[in-house]
Amino acid sequence: MIPLGKAVEEVLLTLQQQHELPYCQVMTGFPHPSGVNGHRKEQFAANFTFLAQELQKFFAAVGQ
């Protein structure tokens, strides 16, 4: 799952803490793509390296 935005991300992180959702199924750090989010491009650029690492971990876990 890729939560798009902080609100959805917080819900999924809470579910993980409650052991309702495996950690390997959620990739965090993606900004909400809405045009209302005027900072989305800056957020994405600032988190790009982290997001690329998260994608690599996610696909490595899926391939197992």
All heavy atoms as a GROMACS GRO file, in nm:
protein
  505
    1MET      N    1   0.083  -0.118   0.000
    1MET     CA    2   0.000   0.000   0.000
    1MET      C    3   0.088   0.124   0.000
    1MET      O    4   0.190   0.125   0.066
    1MET     CB    5  -0.086   0.004   0.126
    1MET     CG    6  -0.197  -0.096   0.127
    1MET     SD    7  -0.294  -0.071   0.275
    1MET     CE    8  -0.304  -0.240   0.325
    2ILE      N    9   0.043   0.221  -0.071
    2ILE     CA   10   0.112   0.350  -0.071
    2ILE      C   11   0.013   0.455  -0.025
    2ILE      O   12  -0.073   0.500  -0.101
    2ILE     CB   13   0.166   0.387  -0.211
    2ILE    CG1   14   0.261   0.279  -0.261
    2ILE    CG2   15   0.236   0.522  -0.206
    2ILE    CD1   16   0.311   0.300  -0.401
    3PRO      N   17   0.020   0.494   0.103
    3PRO     CA   18  -0.070   0.598   0.151
    3PRO      C   19  -0.029   0.732   0.091
    3PRO      O   20   0.088   0.770   0.095
    3PRO     CB   21  -0.051   0.597   0.302
    3PRO     CG   22   0.083   0.539   0.323
    3PRO     CD   23   0.109   0.446   0.207
    4LEU      N   24  -0.125   0.801   0.033
    4LEU     CA   25  -0.096   0.930  -0.028
    4LEU      C   26  -0.147   1.041   0.064
    4LEU      O   27  -0.263   1.076   0.061
    4LEU     CB   28  -0.159   0.940  -0.166
    4LEU     CG   29  -0.108   0.836  -0.266
    4LEU    CD1   30  -0.184   0.846  -0.398
    4LEU    CD2   31   0.040   0.851  -0.288
    5GLY      N   32  -0.058   1.090   0.147
    5GLY     CA   33  -0.092   1.196   0.240
    5GLY      C   34  -0.071   1.152   0.384
    5GLY      O   35  -0.067   1.034   0.416
    6LYS      N   36  -0.056   1.252   0.470
    6LYS     CA   37  -0.024   1.226   0.610
    6LYS      C   38  -0.139   1.160   0.686
    6LYS      O   39  -0.116   1.074   0.771
    6LYS     CB   40   0.017   1.355   0.679
    6LYS     CG   41   0.149   1.408   0.630
    6LYS     CD   42   0.190   1.534   0.700
    6LYS     CE   43   0.322   1.584   0.645
    6LYS     NZ   44   0.370   1.702   0.714
    7ALA      N   45  -0.262   1.198   0.658
    7ALA     CA   46  -0.376   1.143   0.732
    7ALA      C   47  -0.388   0.992   0.710
    7ALA      O   48  -0.399   0.915   0.807
    7ALA     CB   49  -0.506   1.213   0.691
    8VAL      N   50  -0.381   0.948   0.586
    8VAL     CA   51  -0.391   0.806   0.556
    8VAL      C   52  -0.268   0.733   0.610
    8VAL      O   53  -0.279   0.622   0.665
    8VAL     CB   54  -0.406   0.782   0.404
    8VAL    CG1   55  -0.406   0.634   0.371
    8VAL    CG2   56  -0.531   0.849   0.353
    9GLU      N   57  -0.153   0.794   0.598
    9GLU     CA   58  -0.030   0.733   0.648
    9GLU      C   59  -0.040   0.709   0.799
    9GLU      O   60  -0.002   0.603   0.848
    9GLU     CB   61   0.089   0.824   0.617
    9GLU     CG   62   0.223   0.764   0.652
    9GLU     CD   63   0.337   0.850   0.603
    9GLU    OE1   64   0.351   0.866   0.480
    9GLU    OE2   65   0.413   0.901   0.688
   10GLU      N   66  -0.093   0.806   0.874
   10GLU     CA   67  -0.108   0.791   1.018
   10GLU      C   68  -0.200   0.675   1.053
   10GLU      O   69  -0.174   0.600   1.148
   10GLU     CB   70  -0.159   0.921   1.080
   10GLU     CG   71  -0.055   1.031   1.083
   10GLU     CD   72  -0.109   1.161   1.141
   10GLU    OE1   73  -0.214   1.159   1.209
   10GLU    OE2   74  -0.044   1.264   1.118
   11VAL      N   75  -0.309   0.658   0.978
   11VAL     CA   76  -0.401   0.547   1.003
   11VAL      C   77  -0.330   0.414   0.981
   11VAL      O   78  -0.339   0.322   1.065
   11VAL     CB   79  -0.526   0.557   0.913
   11VAL    CG1   80  -0.610   0.430   0.921
   11VAL    CG2   81  -0.609   0.678   0.950
   12LEU      N   82  -0.257   0.402   0.871
   12LEU     CA   83  -0.188   0.277   0.842
   12LEU      C   84  -0.076   0.248   0.943
   12LEU      O   85  -0.056   0.133   0.982
   12LEU     CB   86  -0.134   0.278   0.699
   12LEU     CG   87  -0.240   0.281   0.589
   12LEU    CD1   88  -0.176   0.285   0.452
   12LEU    CD2   89  -0.336   0.164   0.601
   13LEU      N   90  -0.007   0.352   0.987
   13LEU     CA   91   0.097   0.332   1.089
   13LEU      C   92   0.036   0.287   1.221
   13LEU      O   93   0.093   0.202   1.291
   13LEU     CB   94   0.178   0.460   1.107
   13LEU     CG   95   0.268   0.499   0.990
   13LEU    CD1   96   0.334   0.634   1.014
   13LEU    CD2   97   0.372   0.393   0.961
   14THR      N   98  -0.081   0.339   1.253
   14THR     CA   99  -0.152   0.295   1.374
   14THR      C  100  -0.190   0.148   1.363
   14THR      O  101  -0.173   0.071   1.457
   14THR     CB  102  -0.277   0.381   1.398
   14THR    OG1  103  -0.237   0.517   1.417
   14THR    CG2  104  -0.354   0.334   1.520
   15LEU      N  105  -0.239   0.108   1.246
   15LEU     CA  106  -0.274  -0.033   1.225
   15LEU      C  107  -0.151  -0.123   1.237
   15LEU      O  108  -0.159  -0.234   1.289
   15LEU     CB  109  -0.341  -0.051   1.089
   15LEU     CG  110  -0.482   0.006   1.076
   15LEU    CD1  111  -0.531  -0.002   0.932
   15LEU    CD2  112  -0.578  -0.066   1.170
   16GLN      N  113  -0.038  -0.075   1.190
   16GLN     CA  114   0.085  -0.152   1.204
   16GLN      C  115   0.124  -0.167   1.351
   16GLN      O  116   0.162  -0.275   1.394
   16GLN     CB  117   0.200  -0.086   1.127
   16GLN     CG  118   0.189  -0.102   0.977
   16GLN     CD  119   0.301  -0.032   0.904
   16GLN    OE1  120   0.351   0.071   0.948
   16GLN    NE2  121   0.340  -0.088   0.792
   17GLN      N  122   0.113  -0.058   1.426
   17GLN     CA  123   0.147  -0.063   1.569
   17GLN      C  124   0.055  -0.157   1.645
   17GLN      O  125   0.095  -0.217   1.744
   17GLN     CB  126   0.142   0.077   1.629
   17GLN     CG  127   0.252   0.167   1.578
   17GLN     CD  128   0.234   0.312   1.619
   17GLN    OE1  129   0.132   0.350   1.675
   17GLN    NE2  130   0.334   0.394   1.591
   18GLN      N  131  -0.067  -0.172   1.598
   18GLN     CA  132  -0.163  -0.261   1.661
   18GLN      C  133  -0.153  -0.404   1.606
   18GLN      O  134  -0.235  -0.489   1.636
   18GLN     CB  135  -0.306  -0.208   1.642
   18GLN     CG  136  -0.330  -0.076   1.709
   18GLN     CD  137  -0.464  -0.015   1.672
   18GLN    OE1  138  -0.534  -0.060   1.580
   18GLN    NE2  139  -0.501   0.091   1.742
   19HIS      N  140  -0.053  -0.427   1.522
   19HIS     CA  141  -0.027  -0.557   1.460
   19HIS      C  142  -0.144  -0.605   1.374
   19HIS      O  143  -0.169  -0.724   1.361
   19HIS     CB  144   0.008  -0.662   1.566
   19HIS     CG  145   0.124  -0.621   1.652
   19HIS    ND1  146   0.254  -0.622   1.605
   19HIS    CD2  147   0.130  -0.574   1.779
   19HIS    CE1  148   0.334  -0.579   1.701
   19HIS    NE2  149   0.262  -0.549   1.806
   20GLU      N  150  -0.215  -0.511   1.315
   20GLU     CA  151  -0.325  -0.542   1.224
   20GLU      C  152  -0.280  -0.541   1.078
   20GLU      O  153  -0.353  -0.586   0.991
   20GLU     CB  154  -0.439  -0.440   1.242
   20GLU     CG  155  -0.501  -0.438   1.380
   20GLU     CD  156  -0.578  -0.564   1.412
   20GLU    OE1  157  -0.635  -0.626   1.320
   20GLU    OE2  158  -0.581  -0.602   1.531
   21LEU      N  159  -0.160  -0.487   1.055
   21LEU     CA  160  -0.110  -0.472   0.919
   21LEU      C  161   0.042  -0.494   0.920
   21LEU      O  162   0.112  -0.429   0.999
   21LEU     CB  163  -0.143  -0.332   0.868
   21LEU     CG  164  -0.119  -0.299   0.723
   21LEU    CD1  165  -0.208  -0.384   0.633
   21LEU    CD2  166  -0.149  -0.152   0.697
   22PRO      N  167   0.094  -0.584   0.838
   22PRO     CA  168   0.239  -0.608   0.836
   22PRO      C  169   0.317  -0.485   0.789
   22PRO      O  170   0.271  -0.411   0.701
   22PRO     CB  171   0.255  -0.721   0.734
   22PRO     CG  172   0.122  -0.784   0.722
   22PRO     CD  173   0.023  -0.675   0.749
   23TYR      N  174   0.433  -0.464   0.848
   23TYR     CA  175   0.516  -0.348   0.813
   23TYR      C  176   0.561  -0.351   0.667
   23TYR      O  177   0.576  -0.247   0.605
   23TYR     CB  178   0.639  -0.340   0.905
   23TYR     CG  179   0.605  -0.284   1.040
   23TYR    CD1  180   0.574  -0.368   1.146
   23TYR    CD2  181   0.601  -0.148   1.062
   23TYR    CE1  182   0.541  -0.318   1.270
   23TYR    CE2  183   0.568  -0.096   1.186
   23TYR     CZ  184   0.539  -0.181   1.290
   23TYR     OH  185   0.504  -0.131   1.411
   24CYS      N  186   0.581  -0.468   0.612
   24CYS     CA  187   0.633  -0.477   0.475
   24CYS      C  188   0.527  -0.440   0.371
   24CYS      O  189   0.558  -0.433   0.253
   24CYS     CB  190   0.687  -0.616   0.448
   24CYS     SG  191   0.561  -0.745   0.449
   25GLN      N  192   0.403  -0.414   0.411
   25GLN     CA  193   0.298  -0.385   0.314
   25GLN      C  194   0.270  -0.236   0.297
   25GLN      O  195   0.182  -0.200   0.220
   25GLN     CB  196   0.169  -0.456   0.353
   25GLN     CG  197   0.176  -0.605   0.335
   25GLN     CD  198   0.043  -0.672   0.359
   25GLN    OE1  199  -0.053  -0.610   0.401
   25GLN    NE2  200   0.037  -0.800   0.331
   26VAL      N  201   0.340  -0.151   0.369
   26VAL     CA  202   0.312  -0.007   0.361
   26VAL      C  203   0.440   0.069   0.332
   26VAL      O  204   0.541   0.050   0.397
   26VAL     CB  205   0.250   0.045   0.493
   26VAL    CG1  206   0.224   0.194   0.485
   26VAL    CG2  207   0.122  -0.029   0.525
   27MET      N  208   0.435   0.155   0.230
   27MET     CA  209   0.547   0.242   0.198
   27MET      C  210   0.507   0.384   0.236
   27MET      O  211   0.408   0.437   0.185
   27MET     CB  212   0.581   0.234   0.050
   27MET     CG  213   0.633   0.099   0.009
   27MET     SD  214   0.690   0.090  -0.162
   27MET     CE  215   0.542   0.127  -0.251
   28THR      N  216   0.582   0.444   0.326
   28THR     CA  217   0.548   0.577   0.377
   28THR      C  218   0.629   0.686   0.308
   28THR      O  219   0.727   0.660   0.240
   28THR     CB  220   0.571   0.583   0.528
   28THR    OG1  221   0.710   0.558   0.554
   28THR    CG2  222   0.487   0.482   0.602
   29GLY      N  223   0.587   0.810   0.329
   29GLY     CA  224   0.664   0.925   0.282
   29GLY      C  225   0.616   0.989   0.154
   29GLY      O  226   0.669   1.091   0.111
   30PHE      N  227   0.514   0.932   0.091
   30PHE     CA  228   0.465   0.989  -0.035
   30PHE      C  229   0.368   1.105  -0.006
   30PHE      O  230   0.278   1.091   0.075
   30PHE     CB  231   0.392   0.883  -0.118
   30PHE     CG  232   0.484   0.785  -0.183
   30PHE    CD1  233   0.527   0.672  -0.114
   30PHE    CD2  234   0.530   0.805  -0.312
   30PHE    CE1  235   0.613   0.581  -0.173
   30PHE    CE2  236   0.616   0.714  -0.371
   30PHE     CZ  237   0.658   0.603  -0.302
   31PRO      N  238   0.385   1.218  -0.074
   31PRO     CA  239   0.292   1.330  -0.054
   31PRO      C  240   0.159   1.303  -0.124
   31PRO      O  241   0.152   1.223  -0.217
   31PRO     CB  242   0.365   1.447  -0.121
   31PRO     CG  243   0.452   1.383  -0.224
   31PRO     CD  244   0.492   1.249  -0.169
   32HIS      N  245   0.056   1.369  -0.078
   32HIS     CA  246  -0.074   1.359  -0.144
   32HIS      C  247  -0.064   1.429  -0.278
   32HIS      O  248  -0.014   1.541  -0.288
   32HIS     CB  249  -0.184   1.422  -0.058
   32HIS     CG  250  -0.320   1.384  -0.106
   32HIS    ND1  251  -0.379   1.444  -0.214
   32HIS    CD2  252  -0.406   1.290  -0.062
   32HIS    CE1  253  -0.497   1.389  -0.234
   32HIS    NE2  254  -0.516   1.295  -0.143
   33PRO      N  255  -0.109   1.366  -0.387
   33PRO     CA  256  -0.090   1.422  -0.521
   33PRO      C  257  -0.188   1.533  -0.560
   33PRO      O  258  -0.177   1.589  -0.668
   33PRO     CB  259  -0.111   1.300  -0.612
   33PRO     CG  260  -0.205   1.214  -0.537
   33PRO     CD  261  -0.170   1.232  -0.392
   34SER      N  262  -0.280   1.566  -0.473
   34SER     CA  263  -0.381   1.666  -0.504
   34SER      C  264  -0.319   1.799  -0.544
   34SER      O  265  -0.217   1.842  -0.487
   34SER     CB  266  -0.472   1.686  -0.383
   34SER     OG  267  -0.553   1.800  -0.401
   35GLY      N  268  -0.382   1.867  -0.636
   35GLY     CA  269  -0.338   2.001  -0.675
   35GLY      C  270  -0.349   2.101  -0.562
   35GLY      O  271  -0.284   2.205  -0.563
   36VAL      N  272  -0.431   2.070  -0.462
   36VAL     CA  273  -0.446   2.156  -0.345
   36VAL      C  274  -0.318   2.152  -0.260
   36VAL      O  275  -0.287   2.248  -0.191
   36VAL     CB  276  -0.569   2.112  -0.260
   36VAL    CG1  277  -0.582   2.195  -0.135
   36VAL    CG2  278  -0.694   2.120  -0.344
   37ASN      N  279  -0.244   2.042  -0.268
   37ASN     CA  280  -0.119   2.029  -0.195
   37ASN      C  281  -0.010   2.100  -0.276
   37ASN      O  282   0.058   2.039  -0.358
   37ASN     CB  283  -0.084   1.882  -0.173
   37ASN     CG  284   0.047   1.864  -0.096
   37ASN    OD1  285   0.108   1.961  -0.054
   37ASN    ND2  286   0.088   1.740  -0.080
   38GLY      N  287   0.007   2.226  -0.252
   38GLY     CA  288   0.102   2.307  -0.326
   38GLY      C  289   0.247   2.271  -0.301
   38GLY      O  290   0.336   2.314  -0.374
   39HIS      N  291   0.273   2.192  -0.199
   39HIS     CA  292   0.410   2.155  -0.164
   39HIS      C  293   0.446   2.014  -0.208
   39HIS      O  294   0.554   1.964  -0.176
   39HIS     CB  295   0.431   2.166  -0.012
   39HIS     CG  296   0.404   2.302   0.042
   39HIS    ND1  297   0.487   2.409   0.019
   39HIS    CD2  298   0.301   2.348   0.116
   39HIS    CE1  299   0.437   2.516   0.078
   39HIS    NE2  300   0.324   2.482   0.137
   40ARG      N  301   0.358   1.949  -0.283
   40ARG     CA  302   0.380   1.808  -0.316
   40ARG      C  303   0.508   1.784  -0.395
   40ARG      O  304   0.580   1.688  -0.371
   40ARG     CB  305   0.260   1.750  -0.391
   40ARG     CG  306   0.238   1.807  -0.529
   40ARG     CD  307   0.104   1.763  -0.588
   40ARG     NE  308   0.085   1.815  -0.721
   40ARG     CZ  309   0.049   1.940  -0.750
   40ARG    NH1  310   0.026   2.026  -0.653
   40ARG    NH2  311   0.035   1.978  -0.874
   41LYS      N  312   0.541   1.873  -0.487
   41LYS     CA  313   0.663   1.853  -0.567
   41LYS      C  314   0.787   1.868  -0.481
   41LYS      O  315   0.881   1.790  -0.495
   41LYS     CB  316   0.666   1.952  -0.683
   41LYS     CG  317   0.560   1.923  -0.788
   41LYS     CD  318   0.564   2.021  -0.902
   41LYS     CE  319   0.452   1.992  -1.000
   41LYS     NZ  320   0.448   2.089  -1.110
   42GLU      N  321   0.786   1.966  -0.391
   42GLU     CA  322   0.900   1.985  -0.302
   42GLU      C  323   0.912   1.868  -0.204
   42GLU      O  324   1.022   1.820  -0.176
   42GLU     CB  325   0.887   2.116  -0.223
   42GLU     CG  326   0.900   2.241  -0.308
   42GLU     CD  327   0.768   2.283  -0.374
   42GLU    OE1  328   0.662   2.224  -0.342
   42GLU    OE2  329   0.771   2.373  -0.459
   43GLN      N  330   0.798   1.820  -0.153
   43GLN     CA  331   0.799   1.706  -0.062
   43GLN      C  332   0.854   1.582  -0.132
   43GLN      O  333   0.935   1.509  -0.076
   43GLN     CB  334   0.658   1.676  -0.010
   43GLN     CG  335   0.605   1.782   0.085
   43GLN     CD  336   0.458   1.760   0.117
   43GLN    OE1  337   0.384   1.699   0.040
   43GLN    NE2  338   0.414   1.812   0.230
   44PHE      N  339   0.809   1.560  -0.254
   44PHE     CA  340   0.857   1.443  -0.330
   44PHE      C  341   1.006   1.454  -0.356
   44PHE      O  342   1.081   1.357  -0.337
   44PHE     CB  343   0.780   1.429  -0.461
   44PHE     CG  344   0.814   1.304  -0.536
   44PHE    CD1  345   0.762   1.183  -0.499
   44PHE    CD2  346   0.900   1.309  -0.645
   44PHE    CE1  347   0.795   1.066  -0.568
   44PHE    CE2  348   0.933   1.194  -0.714
   44PHE     CZ  349   0.880   1.072  -0.675
   45ALA      N  350   1.052   1.571  -0.398
   45ALA     CA  351   1.194   1.590  -0.426
   45ALA      C  352   1.278   1.572  -0.300
   45ALA      O  353   1.384   1.507  -0.304
   45ALA     CB  354   1.218   1.729  -0.487
   46ALA      N  355   1.231   1.623  -0.188
   46ALA     CA  356   1.305   1.612  -0.062
   46ALA      C  357   1.313   1.467  -0.014
   46ALA      O  358   1.412   1.427   0.048
   46ALA     CB  359   1.241   1.699   0.045
   47ASN      N  360   1.211   1.389  -0.042
   47ASN     CA  361   1.204   1.250   0.004
   47ASN      C  362   1.244   1.148  -0.102
   47ASN      O  363   1.232   1.028  -0.079
   47ASN     CB  364   1.062   1.217   0.051
   47ASN     CG  365   1.024   1.289   0.177
   47ASN    OD1  366   1.110   1.326   0.256
   47ASN    ND2  367   0.897   1.310   0.197
   48PHE      N  368   1.291   1.192  -0.216
   48PHE     CA  369   1.315   1.102  -0.329
   48PHE      C  370   1.407   0.986  -0.294
   48PHE      O  371   1.377   0.869  -0.323
   48PHE     CB  372   1.370   1.178  -0.450
   48PHE     CG  373   1.389   1.090  -0.569
   48PHE    CD1  374   1.282   1.055  -0.648
   48PHE    CD2  375   1.515   1.039  -0.600
   48PHE    CE1  376   1.298   0.971  -0.758
   48PHE    CE2  377   1.532   0.955  -0.710
   48PHE     CZ  378   1.423   0.921  -0.788
   49THR      N  379   1.520   1.012  -0.230
   49THR     CA  380   1.616   0.906  -0.196
   49THR      C  381   1.551   0.806  -0.101
   49THR      O  382   1.562   0.685  -0.120
   49THR     CB  383   1.743   0.965  -0.134
   49THR    OG1  384   1.801   1.055  -0.229
   49THR    CG2  385   1.844   0.856  -0.101
   50PHE      N  386   1.483   0.856   0.002
   50PHE     CA  387   1.414   0.769   0.098
   50PHE      C  388   1.308   0.686   0.026
   50PHE      O  389   1.297   0.565   0.050
   50PHE     CB  390   1.350   0.853   0.209
   50PHE     CG  391   1.260   0.774   0.298
   50PHE    CD1  392   1.311   0.688   0.394
   50PHE    CD2  393   1.122   0.785   0.285
   50PHE    CE1  394   1.227   0.615   0.476
   50PHE    CE2  395   1.036   0.711   0.367
   50PHE     CZ  396   1.089   0.626   0.463
   51LEU      N  397   1.230   0.747  -0.061
   51LEU     CA  398   1.124   0.676  -0.132
   51LEU      C  399   1.181   0.568  -0.224
   51LEU      O  400   1.126   0.458  -0.233
   51LEU     CB  401   1.039   0.775  -0.212
   51LEU     CG  402   0.962   0.877  -0.129
   51LEU    CD1  403   0.895   0.980  -0.219
   51LEU    CD2  404   0.861   0.811  -0.039
   52ALA      N  405   1.291   0.596  -0.290
   52ALA     CA  406   1.355   0.497  -0.376
   52ALA      C  407   1.402   0.377  -0.294
   52ALA      O  408   1.385   0.262  -0.336
   52ALA     CB  409   1.473   0.559  -0.451
   53GLN      N  410   1.456   0.402  -0.176
   53GLN     CA  411   1.499   0.293  -0.088
   53GLN      C  412   1.378   0.212  -0.040
   53GLN      O  413   1.384   0.089  -0.033
   53GLN     CB  414   1.575   0.348   0.032
   53GLN     CG  415   1.709   0.408  -0.005
   53GLN     CD  416   1.773   0.484   0.109
   53GLN    OE1  417   1.711   0.511   0.211
   53GLN    NE2  418   1.898   0.522   0.092
   54GLU      N  419   1.269   0.280  -0.006
   54GLU     CA  420   1.148   0.212   0.037
   54GLU      C  421   1.093   0.122  -0.074
   54GLU      O  422   1.050   0.010  -0.048
   54GLU     CB  423   1.042   0.313   0.080
   54GLU     CG  424   1.071   0.381   0.212
   54GLU     CD  425   1.066   0.285   0.329
   54GLU    OE1  426   0.958   0.230   0.358
   54GLU    OE2  427   1.172   0.263   0.391
   55LEU      N  428   1.096   0.171  -0.197
   55LEU     CA  429   1.050   0.090  -0.310
   55LEU      C  430   1.136  -0.035  -0.327
   55LEU      O  431   1.084  -0.144  -0.351
   55LEU     CB  432   1.049   0.172  -0.438
   55LEU     CG  433   0.936   0.272  -0.454
   55LEU    CD1  434   0.962   0.365  -0.572
   55LEU    CD2  435   0.804   0.200  -0.470
   56GLN      N  436   1.267  -0.019  -0.315
   56GLN     CA  437   1.356  -0.134  -0.328
   56GLN      C  438   1.326  -0.238  -0.219
   56GLN      O  439   1.320  -0.358  -0.246
   56GLN     CB  440   1.502  -0.091  -0.320
   56GLN     CG  441   1.548  -0.017  -0.444
   56GLN     CD  442   1.690   0.032  -0.432
   56GLN    OE1  443   1.746   0.041  -0.323
   56GLN    NE2  444   1.749   0.065  -0.546
   57LYS      N  445   1.307  -0.193  -0.094
   57LYS     CA  446   1.276  -0.285   0.015
   57LYS      C  447   1.143  -0.354  -0.008
   57LYS      O  448   1.130  -0.474   0.015
   57LYS     CB  449   1.272  -0.209   0.149
   57LYS     CG  450   1.405  -0.173   0.205
   57LYS     CD  451   1.387  -0.122   0.346
   57LYS     CE  452   1.430   0.021   0.355
   57LYS     NZ  453   1.408   0.081   0.485
   58PHE      N  454   1.044  -0.277  -0.054
   58PHE     CA  455   0.912  -0.332  -0.077
   58PHE      C  456   0.916  -0.443  -0.182
   58PHE      O  457   0.865  -0.552  -0.160
   58PHE     CB  458   0.815  -0.221  -0.121
   58PHE     CG  459   0.678  -0.271  -0.156
   58PHE    CD1  460   0.587  -0.303  -0.058
   58PHE    CD2  461   0.641  -0.287  -0.289
   58PHE    CE1  462   0.461  -0.350  -0.090
   58PHE    CE2  463   0.516  -0.332  -0.322
   58PHE     CZ  464   0.426  -0.364  -0.223
   59PHE      N  465   0.979  -0.416  -0.295
   59PHE     CA  466   0.982  -0.515  -0.401
   59PHE      C  467   1.071  -0.634  -0.366
   59PHE      O  468   1.046  -0.745  -0.411
   59PHE     CB  469   1.022  -0.452  -0.535
   59PHE     CG  470   0.910  -0.370  -0.593
   59PHE    CD1  471   0.920  -0.232  -0.603
   59PHE    CD2  472   0.793  -0.430  -0.634
   59PHE    CE1  473   0.816  -0.157  -0.656
   59PHE    CE2  474   0.688  -0.356  -0.687
   59PHE     CZ  475   0.700  -0.219  -0.697
   60ALA      N  476   1.172  -0.612  -0.283
   60ALA     CA  477   1.253  -0.724  -0.236
   60ALA      C  478   1.169  -0.816  -0.146
   60ALA      O  479   1.177  -0.938  -0.156
   60ALA     CB  480   1.375  -0.674  -0.160
   61ALA      N  481   1.085  -0.756  -0.061
   61ALA     CA  482   0.998  -0.834   0.028
   61ALA      C  483   0.890  -0.907  -0.051
   61ALA      O  484   0.856  -1.021  -0.020
   61ALA     CB  485   0.935  -0.744   0.133
   62VAL      N  486   0.836  -0.843  -0.152
   62VAL     CA  487   0.731  -0.905  -0.234
   62VAL      C  488   0.787  -1.022  -0.311
   62VAL      O  489   0.718  -1.124  -0.330
   62VAL     CB  490   0.669  -0.800  -0.331
   62VAL    CG1  491   0.577  -0.866  -0.431
   62VAL    CG2  492   0.595  -0.694  -0.253
   63GLY      N  493   0.912  -1.014  -0.354
   63GLY     CA  494   0.974  -1.120  -0.433
   63GLY      C  495   1.010  -1.244  -0.353
   63GLY      O  496   1.042  -1.348  -0.410
   64GLN      N  497   1.002  -1.237  -0.222
   64GLN     CA  498   1.039  -1.352  -0.138
   64GLN      C  499   0.927  -1.452  -0.127
   64GLN      O  500   0.816  -1.432  -0.128
   64GLN     CB  501   1.079  -1.305   0.002
   64GLN     CG  502   1.202  -1.221  -0.002
   64GLN     CD  503   1.243  -1.172   0.138
   64GLN    OE1  504   1.176  -1.199   0.237
   64GLN    NE2  505   1.351  -1.101   0.144
   0.00000   0.00000   0.00000
